Amino acid sequence: MTAHMMKDGWIGVAKGRPQVGAFAERSRRTSFADVQAFTEMTGDRNPLHYEKALAEASVFGRLIVQGGVTSGILNALVAEDLPGPGSVFLEVGWRFVKAVGVGELITGRVEVKEVRPDKPITKLETSVRNEAGELCLTGTATVFTVPLAKS
Protein backbone atom coordinates (compact mmCIF):
# COMPACT_ATOMS: atom_id res chain seq x y z
CA MET A 1 0.00 0.00 0.00
CA THR A 2 1.44 3.38 -0.94
CA ALA A 3 1.68 6.31 1.47
CA HIS A 4 -0.86 8.15 -0.70
CA MET A 5 -3.41 5.33 -0.31
CA MET A 6 -2.97 5.35 3.48
CA LYS A 7 -3.56 9.12 3.60
CA ASP A 8 -6.67 8.91 1.44
CA GLY A 9 -8.51 5.71 2.21
CA TRP A 10 -11.22 6.61 -0.30
CA ILE A 11 -9.22 5.71 -3.43
CA GLY A 12 -11.18 3.29 -5.62
CA VAL A 13 -14.52 3.97 -3.90
CA ALA A 14 -17.23 4.20 -6.59
CA LYS A 15 -18.71 7.58 -5.62
CA GLY A 16 -15.63 9.04 -3.95
CA ARG A 17 -15.39 10.53 -0.47
CA PRO A 18 -18.70 12.00 0.73
CA GLN A 19 -18.84 15.46 2.28
CA VAL A 20 -20.18 16.32 5.73
CA GLY A 21 -23.71 17.68 5.29
CA ALA A 22 -24.42 15.71 2.11
CA PHE A 23 -27.72 13.85 2.22
CA ALA A 24 -29.84 11.49 0.17
CA GLU A 25 -33.52 10.53 0.32
CA ARG A 26 -35.62 7.76 -1.17
CA SER A 27 -39.33 7.06 -0.95
CA ARG A 28 -41.44 3.97 -1.51
CA ARG A 29 -44.87 2.66 -0.64
CA THR A 30 -44.92 -0.42 1.59
CA SER A 31 -47.07 -3.37 0.59
CA PHE A 32 -48.32 -6.68 1.91
CA ALA A 33 -45.86 -8.28 -0.53
CA ASP A 34 -43.06 -6.68 1.55
CA VAL A 35 -44.45 -8.33 4.68
CA GLN A 36 -44.57 -11.70 2.91
CA ALA A 37 -41.05 -11.36 1.47
CA PHE A 38 -39.66 -10.43 4.88
CA THR A 39 -41.39 -13.45 6.40
CA GLU A 40 -39.85 -15.67 3.71
CA MET A 41 -36.40 -14.34 4.62
CA THR A 42 -36.76 -14.36 8.41
CA GLY A 43 -39.73 -16.46 9.52
CA ASP A 44 -41.31 -13.43 11.26
CA ARG A 45 -45.05 -14.22 11.23
CA ASN A 46 -46.13 -11.81 13.97
CA PRO A 47 -49.97 -11.56 13.91
CA LEU A 48 -49.64 -7.74 13.82
CA HIS A 49 -48.43 -8.21 10.24
CA TYR A 50 -50.99 -10.82 9.15
CA GLU A 51 -54.19 -10.84 11.21
CA LYS A 52 -56.17 -7.76 10.16
CA ALA A 53 -58.82 -7.89 12.91
CA LEU A 54 -56.25 -8.44 15.64
CA ALA A 55 -53.98 -5.68 14.28
CA GLU A 56 -56.91 -3.24 13.97
CA ALA A 57 -57.87 -3.93 17.61
CA SER A 58 -54.27 -3.30 18.74
CA VAL A 59 -52.61 -0.01 19.67
CA PHE A 60 -51.49 0.26 16.01
CA GLY A 61 -55.04 0.18 14.60
CA ARG A 62 -53.95 -1.50 11.36
CA LEU A 63 -51.65 -4.09 9.85
CA ILE A 64 -48.05 -2.96 10.20
CA VAL A 65 -44.88 -3.95 8.35
CA GLN A 66 -41.93 -5.53 10.12
CA GLY A 67 -39.22 -3.20 11.41
CA GLY A 68 -36.83 -4.67 8.84
CA VAL A 69 -39.13 -3.47 6.07
CA THR A 70 -39.10 0.02 7.59
CA SER A 71 -35.32 0.13 7.97
CA GLY A 72 -34.74 -1.59 4.62
CA ILE A 73 -35.07 1.69 2.75
CA LEU A 74 -31.92 2.82 4.59
CA ASN A 75 -30.05 -0.20 3.19
CA ALA A 76 -30.93 0.98 -0.32
CA LEU A 77 -29.91 4.58 0.43
CA VAL A 78 -26.51 3.55 1.79
CA ALA A 79 -25.79 0.98 -0.94
CA GLU A 80 -27.07 2.98 -3.91
CA ASP A 81 -26.90 6.67 -3.02
CA LEU A 82 -24.71 7.76 -0.09
CA PRO A 83 -21.94 6.74 0.34
CA GLY A 84 -22.95 4.40 -2.50
CA PRO A 85 -21.90 1.09 -4.10
CA GLY A 86 -19.73 -1.10 -1.90
CA SER A 87 -21.12 0.34 1.36
CA VAL A 88 -22.03 -1.96 4.25
CA PHE A 89 -23.24 -1.26 7.77
CA LEU A 90 -20.69 -1.54 10.59
CA GLU A 91 -23.01 -0.34 13.34
CA VAL A 92 -26.54 1.01 13.67
CA GLY A 93 -28.34 2.65 16.56
CA TRP A 94 -31.99 2.89 15.58
CA ARG A 95 -35.12 3.68 17.55
CA PHE A 96 -38.43 2.63 16.03
CA VAL A 97 -40.69 5.44 17.28
CA LYS A 98 -43.81 4.90 15.14
CA ALA A 99 -45.05 1.79 13.38
CA VAL A 100 -45.39 1.83 9.60
CA GLY A 101 -48.63 0.49 8.17
CA VAL A 102 -49.03 -1.74 5.14
CA GLY A 103 -49.62 0.58 2.17
CA GLU A 104 -47.91 3.62 3.74
CA LEU A 105 -45.54 5.85 1.79
CA ILE A 106 -42.23 6.15 3.63
CA THR A 107 -39.20 8.34 3.00
CA GLY A 108 -35.75 7.38 4.22
CA ARG A 109 -33.01 9.93 4.68
CA VAL A 110 -29.29 9.66 5.41
CA GLU A 111 -27.09 12.65 6.17
CA VAL A 112 -23.30 12.58 6.47
CA LYS A 113 -22.14 13.65 9.95
CA GLU A 114 -18.50 12.46 9.92
CA VAL A 115 -16.07 11.16 7.31
CA ARG A 116 -12.76 9.50 8.06
CA PRO A 117 -10.09 10.61 5.59
CA ASP A 118 -7.80 7.62 6.26
CA LYS A 119 -10.46 4.90 5.90
CA PRO A 120 -13.69 4.79 3.89
CA ILE A 121 -15.86 5.03 7.01
CA THR A 122 -18.82 7.40 7.27
CA LYS A 123 -21.09 8.23 10.20
CA LEU A 124 -24.65 9.01 9.16
CA GLU A 125 -27.74 10.43 10.77
CA THR A 126 -30.65 8.28 9.60
CA SER A 127 -34.42 8.61 9.60
CA VAL A 128 -37.58 7.21 8.08
CA ARG A 129 -40.75 9.32 7.96
CA ASN A 130 -44.28 8.49 6.90
CA GLU A 131 -46.40 10.41 4.39
CA ALA A 132 -47.59 12.79 7.15
CA GLY A 133 -43.94 13.65 7.87
CA GLU A 134 -43.99 11.83 11.21
CA LEU A 135 -40.76 10.23 12.36
CA CYS A 136 -40.99 6.41 12.32
CA LEU A 137 -37.31 5.51 12.74
CA THR A 138 -34.47 7.68 13.97
CA GLY A 139 -30.83 7.11 14.80
CA THR A 140 -27.36 6.73 13.44
CA ALA A 141 -25.34 4.36 11.31
CA THR A 142 -21.65 3.84 10.67
CA VAL A 143 -20.81 2.43 7.26
CA PHE A 144 -17.71 1.11 5.54
CA THR A 145 -17.37 1.56 1.79
CA VAL A 146 -15.37 -1.11 0.00
CA PRO A 147 -13.27 0.12 -2.93
CA LEU A 148 -14.63 -1.64 -6.01
CA ALA A 149 -12.47 -2.69 -8.92
CA LYS A 150 -13.72 -1.46 -12.28
CA SER A 151 -14.79 -4.36 -14.49
Backbone as CSV, one residue per row, in Angstrom:
resi,resn,N_x,N_y,N_z,CA_x,CA_y,CA_z,C_x,C_y,C_z
1,MET,0.851,-1.174,0.000,0.000,0.000,0.000,0.895,1.235,0.000
2,THR,0.619,2.182,-0.865,1.440,3.379,-0.939,1.048,4.356,0.165
3,ALA,1.945,5.289,0.458,1.677,6.308,1.474,0.457,7.136,1.074
4,HIS,0.300,7.378,-0.236,-0.858,8.154,-0.702,-2.171,7.440,-0.394
5,MET,-2.187,6.101,-0.585,-3.405,5.333,-0.311,-3.736,5.344,1.176
6,MET,-2.723,5.334,2.040,-2.972,5.352,3.475,-3.535,6.705,3.906
7,LYS,-3.057,7.783,3.270,-3.561,9.120,3.599,-5.003,9.293,3.153
8,ASP,-5.320,8.792,1.974,-6.673,8.912,1.443,-7.239,7.514,1.241
9,GLY,-7.946,7.045,2.259,-8.514,5.712,2.212,-9.709,5.574,1.292
10,TRP,-10.045,6.621,0.569,-11.221,6.606,-0.302,-10.878,6.299,-1.752
11,ILE,-9.609,6.014,-2.050,-9.217,5.706,-3.429,-9.902,4.428,-3.876
12,GLY,-10.517,4.453,-5.055,-11.184,3.286,-5.620,-12.640,3.133,-5.216
13,VAL,-13.114,4.017,-4.321,-14.517,3.966,-3.904,-15.367,4.563,-5.030
14,ALA,-16.439,3.867,-5.398,-17.227,4.202,-6.592,-17.667,5.668,-6.658
15,LYS,-18.198,6.205,-5.575,-18.712,7.580,-5.617,-17.783,8.583,-4.949
16,GLY,-16.581,8.144,-4.582,-15.631,9.045,-3.953,-15.978,9.328,-2.502
17,ARG,-15.191,10.194,-1.881,-15.392,10.528,-0.474,-16.586,11.467,-0.321
18,PRO,-17.562,11.108,0.520,-18.702,12.000,0.734,-18.303,13.211,1.576
19,GLN,-19.091,14.242,1.527,-18.835,15.461,2.276,-19.801,15.568,3.446
20,VAL,-19.316,16.075,4.580,-20.183,16.318,5.734,-21.321,17.242,5.300
21,GLY,-22.526,16.894,5.658,-23.708,17.681,5.286,-24.431,17.148,4.060
22,ALA,-23.753,16.296,3.284,-24.419,15.710,2.109,-25.534,14.797,2.606
23,PHE,-26.623,14.733,1.834,-27.725,13.852,2.223,-28.357,13.233,0.993
24,ALA,-29.097,12.166,1.242,-29.837,11.493,0.172,-31.160,11.026,0.760
25,GLU,-32.191,10.997,-0.081,-33.518,10.534,0.317,-34.081,9.604,-0.742
26,ARG,-34.922,8.705,-0.299,-35.615,7.759,-1.169,-36.976,7.509,-0.578
27,SER,-37.981,7.362,-1.428,-39.331,7.058,-0.953,-39.862,5.810,-1.637
28,ARG,-40.747,5.118,-0.929,-41.438,3.970,-1.509,-42.684,3.683,-0.688
29,ARG,-43.637,3.055,-1.321,-44.873,2.664,-0.635,-44.736,1.208,-0.195
30,THR,-44.980,0.956,1.090,-44.918,-0.415,1.591,-46.112,-1.205,1.054
31,SER,-45.981,-2.533,1.077,-47.067,-3.372,0.589,-47.110,-4.667,1.397
32,PHE,-48.210,-5.386,1.253,-48.317,-6.678,1.908,-47.286,-7.648,1.329
33,ALA,-46.916,-7.453,0.073,-45.860,-8.284,-0.534,-44.539,-8.108,0.222
34,ASP,-44.268,-6.901,0.741,-43.061,-6.675,1.550,-43.104,-7.534,2.808
35,VAL,-44.269,-7.543,3.469,-44.454,-8.334,4.683,-44.177,-9.807,4.381
36,GLN,-44.744,-10.303,3.283,-44.569,-11.702,2.910,-43.107,-12.018,2.572
37,ALA,-42.452,-11.133,1.831,-41.047,-11.355,1.465,-40.167,-11.366,2.714
38,PHE,-40.446,-10.471,3.651,-39.665,-10.429,4.885,-39.880,-11.712,5.694
39,THR,-41.099,-12.192,5.707,-41.392,-13.449,6.398,-40.639,-14.604,5.740
40,GLU,-40.598,-14.623,4.420,-39.850,-15.670,3.707,-38.380,-15.657,4.107
41,MET,-37.821,-14.459,4.268,-36.403,-14.337,4.622,-36.133,-14.683,6.080
42,THR,-37.062,-14.318,6.976,-36.761,-14.355,8.407,-37.625,-15.309,9.230
43,GLY,-38.795,-15.648,8.740,-39.726,-16.455,9.521,-40.610,-15.639,10.452
44,ASP,-40.522,-14.316,10.391,-41.313,-13.431,11.260,-42.770,-13.428,10.798
45,ARG,-43.620,-14.130,11.544,-45.053,-14.217,11.228,-45.894,-13.580,12.330
46,ASN,-45.409,-12.513,12.910,-46.133,-11.815,13.973,-47.555,-11.512,13.501
47,PRO,-48.578,-11.820,14.312,-49.972,-11.561,13.915,-50.256,-10.082,13.594
48,LEU,-49.445,-9.165,14.131,-49.636,-7.742,13.823,-49.382,-7.434,12.348
49,HIS,-48.715,-8.371,11.663,-48.430,-8.214,10.239,-49.431,-8.963,9.362
50,TYR,-50.158,-9.921,9.950,-50.991,-10.821,9.153,-52.466,-10.871,9.527
51,GLU,-52.800,-10.685,10.767,-54.190,-10.838,11.209,-54.848,-9.472,11.340
52,LYS,-55.599,-9.105,10.277,-56.171,-7.763,10.164,-57.016,-7.373,11.379
53,ALA,-57.936,-8.220,11.787,-58.825,-7.887,12.908,-58.024,-7.678,14.189
54,LEU,-57.085,-8.564,14.446,-56.249,-8.439,15.641,-55.420,-7.152,15.589
55,ALA,-54.806,-6.882,14.431,-53.978,-5.679,14.280,-54.824,-4.419,14.430
56,GLU,-56.032,-4.415,13.871,-56.908,-3.244,13.969,-57.355,-2.998,15.403
57,ALA,-57.472,-4.057,16.199,-57.867,-3.928,17.607,-56.681,-3.563,18.502
58,SER,-55.475,-3.588,17.956,-54.267,-3.297,18.737,-54.030,-1.786,18.814
59,VAL,-53.014,-1.408,19.547,-52.612,-0.005,19.673,-52.261,0.601,18.303
60,PHE,-51.884,-0.233,17.334,-51.494,0.259,16.011,-52.692,0.560,15.109
61,GLY,-53.808,-0.101,15.343,-55.039,0.179,14.600,-55.055,-0.287,13.162
62,ARG,-54.041,-1.034,12.749,-53.949,-1.498,11.358,-52.841,-2.524,11.257
63,LEU,-52.776,-3.206,10.114,-51.647,-4.092,9.850,-50.388,-3.240,9.704
64,ILE,-49.311,-3.696,10.309,-48.046,-2.961,10.201,-46.998,-3.847,9.544
65,VAL,-45.995,-3.217,8.949,-44.877,-3.948,8.355,-43.839,-4.233,9.437
66,GLN,-43.009,-5.223,9.200,-41.929,-5.535,10.124,-40.923,-4.375,10.148
67,GLY,-40.235,-4.254,11.283,-39.218,-3.203,11.413,-38.153,-3.285,10.338
68,GLY,-37.828,-4.505,9.905,-36.832,-4.672,8.844,-37.291,-4.118,7.503
69,VAL,-38.594,-4.090,7.285,-39.133,-3.471,6.068,-38.974,-1.957,6.175
70,THR,-39.254,-1.422,7.368,-39.103,0.024,7.591,-37.650,0.440,7.406
71,SER,-36.735,-0.266,8.046,-35.320,0.125,7.973,-34.682,-0.238,6.638
72,GLY,-35.309,-1.141,5.888,-34.739,-1.586,4.619,-34.480,-0.479,3.619
73,ILE,-35.281,0.575,3.678,-35.068,1.694,2.753,-33.709,2.348,3.008
74,LEU,-33.232,2.266,4.262,-31.921,2.825,4.587,-30.807,1.977,3.979
75,ASN,-31.022,0.658,3.879,-30.050,-0.198,3.188,-29.874,0.275,1.746
76,ALA,-30.997,0.540,1.081,-30.933,0.983,-0.317,-30.239,2.339,-0.431
77,LEU,-30.543,3.255,0.461,-29.912,4.577,0.425,-28.397,4.473,0.563
78,VAL,-27.944,3.691,1.533,-26.510,3.546,1.787,-25.825,2.847,0.617
79,ALA,-26.419,1.778,0.120,-25.787,0.982,-0.943,-25.838,1.644,-2.311
80,GLU,-26.886,2.405,-2.569,-27.070,2.975,-3.906,-26.717,4.465,-4.003
81,ASP,-26.976,5.212,-2.926,-26.895,6.672,-3.020,-25.752,7.301,-2.237
82,LEU,-25.673,7.043,-0.929,-24.711,7.760,-0.090,-24.308,6.899,1.092
83,PRO,-23.090,6.486,1.194,-21.939,6.736,0.344,-21.972,6.043,-1.020
84,GLY,-22.792,4.987,-1.184,-22.950,4.397,-2.502,-22.427,2.979,-2.609
85,PRO,-22.277,2.481,-3.850,-21.900,1.092,-4.102,-20.681,0.646,-3.290
86,GLY,-20.801,-0.556,-2.724,-19.731,-1.104,-1.898,-19.915,-0.820,-0.416
87,SER,-20.934,-0.038,-0.045,-21.124,0.344,1.360,-21.888,-0.727,2.130
88,VAL,-21.402,-1.003,3.339,-22.033,-1.960,4.245,-22.095,-1.343,5.638
89,PHE,-23.100,-1.749,6.404,-23.238,-1.256,7.773,-22.188,-1.884,8.683
90,LEU,-21.560,-1.070,9.521,-20.692,-1.545,10.593,-21.445,-1.529,11.920
91,GLU,-22.276,-0.501,12.090,-23.013,-0.340,13.341,-24.239,0.522,13.080
92,VAL,-25.343,0.174,13.726,-26.538,1.011,13.667,-27.080,1.201,15.077
93,GLY,-27.663,2.350,15.301,-28.344,2.652,16.557,-29.684,3.256,16.197
94,TRP,-30.684,2.424,16.043,-31.994,2.886,15.576,-33.053,2.748,16.653
95,ARG,-33.925,3.736,16.708,-35.120,3.684,17.547,-36.324,3.686,16.616
96,PHE,-37.199,2.725,16.807,-38.432,2.629,16.031,-39.503,3.342,16.848
97,VAL,-39.828,4.586,16.450,-40.687,5.435,17.284,-42.150,5.454,16.837
98,LYS,-42.438,4.980,15.629,-43.812,4.904,15.143,-43.900,3.770,14.136
99,ALA,-44.888,2.913,14.303,-45.054,1.790,13.377,-45.451,2.292,11.992
100,VAL,-45.043,1.536,10.987,-45.389,1.831,9.596,-46.454,0.832,9.155
101,GLY,-47.544,1.344,8.629,-48.625,0.491,8.171,-48.386,-0.063,6.781
102,VAL,-49.046,-1.170,6.495,-49.031,-1.735,5.142,-49.708,-0.710,4.224
103,GLY,-49.075,-0.379,3.118,-49.621,0.581,2.167,-49.213,2.024,2.428
104,GLU,-48.348,2.256,3.408,-47.915,3.616,3.744,-46.712,4.027,2.904
105,LEU,-46.695,5.292,2.495,-45.539,5.848,1.795,-44.515,6.266,2.843
106,ILE,-43.291,5.768,2.711,-42.226,6.151,3.634,-41.081,6.806,2.870
107,THR,-40.368,7.684,3.566,-39.202,8.340,2.996,-38.038,8.161,3.950
108,GLY,-36.978,7.546,3.450,-35.753,7.383,4.216,-34.802,8.509,3.886
109,ARG,-33.990,8.860,4.870,-33.007,9.933,4.678,-31.728,9.563,5.415
110,VAL,-30.599,9.775,4.767,-29.291,9.657,5.411,-28.552,10.972,5.197
111,GLU,-27.882,11.420,6.248,-27.085,12.647,6.173,-25.718,12.371,6.764
112,VAL,-24.673,12.805,6.056,-23.298,12.581,6.475,-22.958,13.503,7.642
113,LYS,-22.525,12.894,8.754,-22.136,13.648,9.946,-20.630,13.666,10.145
114,GLU,-19.954,12.573,9.754,-18.501,12.460,9.917,-17.942,11.593,8.802
115,VAL,-16.747,11.949,8.343,-16.067,11.160,7.311,-14.611,10.987,7.726
116,ARG,-14.167,9.748,7.771,-12.756,9.501,8.065,-11.956,9.669,6.785
117,PRO,-10.895,10.454,6.814,-10.089,10.605,5.593,-9.189,9.401,5.329
118,ASP,-8.767,8.697,6.391,-7.795,7.620,6.260,-8.426,6.275,5.926
119,LYS,-9.734,6.134,6.183,-10.459,4.897,5.901,-11.824,5.272,5.357
120,PRO,-12.381,4.461,4.460,-13.691,4.794,3.886,-14.833,4.473,4.861
121,ILE,-14.849,5.207,5.973,-15.860,5.035,7.014,-16.615,6.348,7.179
122,THR,-17.942,6.234,7.173,-18.817,7.398,7.269,-19.809,7.193,8.401
123,LYS,-20.031,8.250,9.187,-21.087,8.226,10.204,-22.255,9.025,9.663
124,LEU,-23.440,8.420,9.741,-24.646,9.006,9.162,-25.724,9.223,10.214
125,GLU,-26.484,10.277,10.040,-27.741,10.434,10.771,-28.802,9.830,9.858
126,THR,-29.677,8.997,10.414,-30.653,8.279,9.602,-32.066,8.525,10.114
127,SER,-33.013,8.504,9.188,-34.419,8.613,9.599,-35.316,8.011,8.534
128,VAL,-36.508,7.621,8.983,-37.577,7.214,8.082,-38.830,7.929,8.569
129,ARG,-39.516,8.604,7.639,-40.750,9.322,7.959,-41.892,8.760,7.132
130,ASN,-43.101,8.902,7.645,-44.276,8.490,6.897,-44.772,9.653,6.037
131,GLU,-45.855,9.419,5.315,-46.397,10.407,4.387,-46.794,11.709,5.084
132,ALA,-47.200,11.615,6.364,-47.586,12.791,7.146,-46.365,13.542,7.676
133,GLY,-45.166,13.007,7.399,-43.943,13.646,7.868,-43.552,13.239,9.280
134,GLU,-44.284,12.276,9.849,-43.994,11.826,11.208,-42.789,10.895,11.215
135,LEU,-41.942,11.063,12.205,-40.764,10.232,12.355,-41.175,8.818,12.762
136,CYS,-40.710,7.822,12.016,-40.993,6.410,12.317,-39.747,5.700,12.840
137,LEU,-38.595,6.068,12.322,-37.314,5.508,12.741,-36.330,6.655,12.816
138,THR,-35.497,6.653,13.839,-34.473,7.681,13.974,-33.220,7.058,14.549
139,GLY,-32.075,7.621,14.234,-30.833,7.110,14.798,-29.631,7.380,13.923
140,THR,-28.632,6.541,14.121,-27.359,6.728,13.437,-26.887,5.406,12.839
141,ALA,-25.971,5.530,11.909,-25.338,4.356,11.312,-23.896,4.703,10.968
142,THR,-23.037,3.719,11.121,-21.652,3.841,10.669,-21.491,2.835,9.543
143,VAL,-20.956,3.302,8.425,-20.812,2.426,7.262,-19.382,2.426,6.746
144,PHE,-19.003,1.291,6.186,-17.713,1.108,5.541,-17.975,0.959,4.054
145,THR,-17.189,1.639,3.233,-17.369,1.556,1.786,-16.166,0.848,1.171
146,VAL,-16.416,-0.303,0.598,-15.367,-1.115,-0.003,-14.979,-0.525,-1.358
147,PRO,-13.696,-0.285,-1.583,-13.273,0.123,-2.934,-13.602,-1.002,-3.920
148,LEU,-14.212,-0.655,-5.025,-14.628,-1.644,-6.008,-13.767,-1.539,-7.259
149,ALA,-13.257,-2.667,-7.698,-12.465,-2.689,-8.921,-13.375,-2.474,-10.114
150,LYS,-12.942,-1.686,-11.042,-13.716,-1.461,-12.276,-13.643,-2.723,-13.117
151,SER,-14.805,-3.134,-13.674,-14.791,-4.356,-14.492,-14.746,-4.008,-15.958
